[in-house]
């Protein structure tokens, strides 16, 4: 039997992926371990190797098209295997013809292909595909639209792959009244009426506000769609609580200058260079990690059944990349020296911008740091990245007038805002964490011991 090549799941939140580039063509002889294609997910680009040796056939995965996780994208035939007809290109949601074949059966393929219904439930909109009451399947977008319109999914005929209900089916049902309204659940006697759900403006409603021809439409890529989904999820499911204070930086800046001047010189491909070059952000990462170790109750994640208390401080650092944002993680940052953190962060940021990070390098973590100080931003509040319970927003260091011993002095001051998940880190605990951070920033020698 030929070996199936599928689109693998390389990201915890990955529902679909795009093949950005094929390295082998139809009919090419490949060896196990050869790079077949490159996947573009919402966070990174990864090279996928051939699972077997042989001849590459039935290359059905198109470049630049959303493909569900687990879908076959090609087959590899052994040298002595007979090659049959090409398999049809795996249809995407909404692309399959609504006309059934004779007898309503699915057209046969030259291989025993597992139907998508047996694959992990995914759709181009992200997330799992849930069962409709009739036992069929529907995309998350279709389910949401049907729910908002008060329609019963079981009464809607699906035209997507294998009868899946897609957005177009729900739109048609709304326009033609082709589905029964779902019966409203009765509230208990005396219960307060629920507030009506706020519906976002539709695309048409937004576009009608602008003169035709005064804009252009740029389709969302996977990264932007995932960022939007996760931000909405975070702001609607996490009770954010904010704490802000100021940190004086003069002692930290002086120590940073001293440490950089003392850095040993090493030989590189480009000549001699210092072994490290510390940034303020490197020291912020270290201080945040040490503060979490000093206040261990704040190093937590919320779940509905229990509080997750972390044993290590793994600090994610927000890195801006073309088209979005990614948060590579410095693992066990509390145990690493400043020079190690600095060099590791430079490597992670470089590979993040070229979208070459591995999933384990940006998934998880126990907290995060977002620094917009380089843009002159004084202060801001960052959105928590689940399952974290905290994120630190770092503003610019600037000269400000401060009062010391009754006298006005000039000091370099940085404002920081801690966003906390109030379910896991309440106000007093968050304040304790932020005070511990401030102490390390203003007495930076504590980060060297």
N, C-alpha and C positions, 0 to 999 in steps of 0.2 A: 504494500500500500504506500502511496506517496505520503510525504510528511507535510502536515498542515503548518503554514506560517501564519500566526495570528498577531493582531495588534495587542501587545502586552500591556498590563497595568503597571505603570512605573511611578505612579503618584497616588497617595492615599485618597485624594479627592477626585481622581481622574475618572471621568465617565466616557469621554471621547478623546481622541487625539488626531493629529494630522500628520501624514507623512510629508515631510518637507522636501525630502530628496531620496531617490532610489540610487544606490551605488551599483546595482546589478540589473541587467536588462533581461527581458523575456528570452529564454533559451540559453542563458549564460550558465556555464559550469561553475558551481560554487563548492567550497569546502566548509565543513562544519567550523564555525568560529569566524568565518569571513563576515565583514560588515555588509548587511543587505540594504538597510535603509535607515534613515534618521527620522525620529519621531519628534514632533513639536507639540508639547503639552502646554498647559496654561502657565508653567513655571520654568521649564527647561527644555533643551533639545538633547536627545540621547540617541546614540547609535545602537542599532539592534543587530545582533549576530545571527547567522544562519544556524538553525537547530540541527541540520544534517547536511551531508554531502550529496551532490547530485546535480540535476538540471533544473533550473528555475522555470516554472511554468505557471500559467493562469495567474498572472500578476493583475489582480483585481483592485488592489488598493490604489486609488488615484492620489496624486500629490495635491496638497492644498485643500483636501476635502475632509470634513469631520467624519470619523469612522468610530463606531462603538468599540469599546474595549472587548476583546475576545473574538472579534469578527475576523474571518480568514482574509488575508490580503494577498496570499500567493501559496503555491504548493511546490515542493521539491521532490522530483522523481529520481529514484536511483537509476544508475546508468543502464541497467538491464530491464527497467520497467517500461511498459507500453504507455505512451502518452495519449490520452483521450481528448475529447473536445474541451475547449476552454469553459471554465465555470463562469456563470454570469457575475457581473460586478455586484458586490453586496450593496443592496439599496439602502439609502438613508431615509430617515423618517420623512414621510410625505412624498417620496419620489416614486414609490411603487404604483403601478397602474391599478385603478380601482376595479378594472374588469377582471373577473375570475377566469381561470382556465377551465377547460371542460371538466365538469364534475366537481369543480371547486377545489381541485387538488393543486398542490404546489408543484411547478415544473421540476422534473428530476434534474440532477446535476451529475457529471461524470464521477463524482466522488460521493462518499457518504458524509455529507456536510451536516453538522449539528445545526438545527434551526436556531435563529437568534433567541427564541423564547427559552431555550435551554441554557443560554449564555447568561453571564451576570447581567441583571436588568439595568440597562443604561440607555440614555438618549442623548441627542446632541445638546439638549439644554442642561445636562448635568443632573446627577442624582439618580435614584433608583426608579424604575418603572413599576408602578403598583398595579395590582389586579383590580379590574373593574368589577362591579357586582355580577356581571354576566360571565366572569371567568376570562374575559379578554384582557388585552393590555392597553394602556394609554400612557402617553408621555406626560411628564410632570406638568408641562405647560398646558396640555389639554385638560388634565385633571383640575388644575387651578382655574382655568377659564370656565370649565363646566360648573365648578363649585360656585364661582362668583355669579354665574348666570342662573344658578338654581336648577341646573339640568341634571338628569340622571344619565350617567355614562352608559349604562346597559341599554339605553334606548337609542344610542348613537351608533351608526354604522361606521366602522373604521376602514379607512382606505390606505393606511400605512402598511409597512411590511407585516405580513401574516395577520392582517386584520387589526393592526394597532390603531387606536384612535389618536389622531394627530390634531394640531391646531386648526387646520383647514376644515376638518370634520365638525369640530365644535362651532366654528364660525358659521358653517353652513346650517347647522342645527339652530343656532341663534337667529339667523336671518330668515329661515324658513319655518321656524317653529316645529322642527322635526323631532324634538325630544320632549318628554314629559318633564315638568318641573319637579325637582326633588321635594318631597314633603318636608316642611319645616319642623324641626324638633321642638316639642313642647317644653317650655320652661316650667320648672316646679312652681306651684302656687305661691305667690308672694315673693318670688325671686325678682330682682331688678332686671329690667330689660337690657339686653346686651347692646353696646354701642354699635351702630352700623359700621361695617368694614369700609375702610377708606380705600378706594380704588385709585391706582396711579393713572395718570393721563395716558391714553392710548397714543400710539405713534401718529395716527391721523390727527388727533386733537392737538398734539404738539406742533406738527408741521403746519396746521392751519393758522397758527399764530404768526407765521413768517411769510413774507411775500415770496411767491414761487420764483425760483431762479436766484434767490439771494443766499442760497446755501448749497452745500454738497453733502451727500450722505456717505459716510465711511463705515463699512460693516465692522461690527465688533469681532475681535479675534478671541480665541479661547481664554487668553490671559485676562483681558478686560472683562469678559463675561463672568469669569470665576471670581475676580476681585469684587465686582459688583454684587454677586450673590453672597459672598462671604461677609462683606461689609453690612449688607442689609440683615443678614442672619445675626451678626454680632450685635448690631445696634438694637435689634428687636427682641433678642433673647437674653442679653446680658445687661443687668442693671448697672450701668456705668456710674462711678463715683470719682470725683476729681479732687486732687490735693496739689497745691502749688507752693513752692518756696524758692528763695534765692540762695545761691551758693557763691561765695567769693573764690576767685580762681587764682589769685596772685601767687600763692604758695605752690599750687599745682603747676602753673606755667613756669615758675622758676625751677622746680624739680624736673619738669619735662626737658627744659633747656639743658640742664646739667647732665641728665641721663643720655640725651642724644649726643652731647659733646663727648661723652665717655664711651660711646659705642665703638667696639672694635671694628677694624676694616677687614673685609673678606673679598676674595677674588670671585668675579662673576664672568659670564660670557661677554658682558659689556665693559669689563674692566673692574677696577676696585670700587667698592661701595660699602657704606656702613652696614653692619650686621642687622641693624634695626633702625627705624625712625618712628618714634612714638608720636601719636596724635592725641589731642584732647579726648577724642572719642574712644581711643583704646583705653584710656584711664577711666572714662565713664563706664565702659563695659566691666572693667575689673571692679570698680567701686560698687556697681549694681549687684554683681555676683557676690561680693563679700558682704554686702548689706543683707542679702537674702540668707546667707549662712548665719549672720548675726541675729536675724529675725526669722527663724525657720518656719513659723506658722504662716508667714506670708508667701512662702515658696510652695504654693499649692495650686490645685486645679479642682474645679467643682464638677461633681457628677450627681445625678439625682439620688443615687443610693449611698454615696460616701464621699468624704473629702480625700482627695489624693494628695498626700504629703510627699514632696520630692526630696530625695537624699542628696541631689547634686544641683548646682546652679548652672543651667544651660541657657545662655543668653542669645536670643535671636537679634540680629541687627538689620534694620530695614535698609535695603539698597535699591536705589532707583535704577531701573533698566529701561531700554526702549519699549514703550507700550505699557509699562506698568511698574510693579514693585515685587520684590522677593526678599525673604528674610532668612539668609543663611545663619547657621547657629554655631556659636563658640561653645563646645561641650566642656563641662567641668571648668568653667571660666574662673571660679574661685580658687582653683588649685594651680592655675597656670601663671607664669610670670608675665609681666607687661610686654616683654620682647616677644614671647611666644604668641600672645594674643594679637599683637600688632602684625607680625608676619602672617599669622593664620588668617587674620581679617583681610589683609591685602590680597592674599591668594583667593579667598572665597569671593570677595567683591569682584575681582578680575574675571573669575570663571562664571560668576552670576551674570555679569554684563554680556558675556558671550554665550550665555544659556547652556553652560556645560556642567552645572552642578548635578550631583547625584541626589536622588530623593532623600536619602538619609542625612544629607547635609543641610536640608532646609525644612524637614518635617519634625514636629515635636517641639522641644524646648520648654522651659518653665517660665520664661518672661521674655520681654523684648525691649529694645531701645530704638527710638526714632529720633534722629538728629537733623534739624533743619537750620541749625545755627550758621552753617556756611552760606545761607541765603540771607542772613541778617534778620531772620525771624526771631522776635523777642520771646514769645511764648505761644504755645498751642496745646491742644489736647488730642492725643492719639486714640484710635479705636483699638480695642483689645482684640488680639488674634486668638480665637479659641484653639486649644483648651487652656491658654494662659489665663491667669487671674490678674495680671498686672502688665502695664506697658509704660515706659518712661519716655516722655516727650522732652527733648533737650533744645533749648533756645540758644541764641548767640551770646557769647561773652562780650560784654561792653563796659566801658568805663561809666560808673555811676557815682553819685555823691552818697556816702554812707556816714552815719553818725557813730563815732567811737569815742568813748569816755567824754561825752559832751562836746566833741569837736567834729566838724565836718571834714571828712577825708574822701579822697578819690580811690576807688577800688574797681577791679575788673570783676563784674558780677554776671552770673549766668542763672536764668530762671528755668526751673524744671517743673513739669507737671506729671504727676503719677495718676494714671487711670487705673481703677481697680474694679474687679467684679465684686460687687458688694455682698454677694452670696458667700464668697470665700474670704475676702479681705475687707473688713468693715473699716469705718473711718479711723478709729483709734489704732488699729493694726497697720493700716496704710500709713498713718502719720509716723508710727514708730519706724517703719521701713524707710521712709523718706528722710527722717532725721538721721538714721544710721548712714544713709548714702551721703548726706550733706557733711557729716563728720569726716568721712573718708576723703571727700573732695577737698575740704578745707584743711585737712591734716594728711596729705597724701603719702607721707612716709609710712603710714600704716598699711599701705598697699605693697610695701617692699618686704614686709616681715612675714 
